[in-house]
């Protein structure tokens, strides 16, 4: 799962100014850290649904995404 996310999902998220990092995949729950534009996105739920859809289409797995939002270290509070 990590290789799939890193090669297929994360580059497309970065293309929109976001920043995602793989954390873990256990019991069909994918945990990702969202930074950059993703950390403040009001429609992150759409992205999570898209990720689930892409995994289902490409890998045939039903998953849930657990998002963790974090600002990059260089952003002021």
Secondary structure by P-SEA (a helix, b strand, c coil): caaaaacccaaaaaaacbbbbbccccccbbbbbbccccccccaaaaaaaaaaaaaaaaccbbbbbbbbbbccccccc
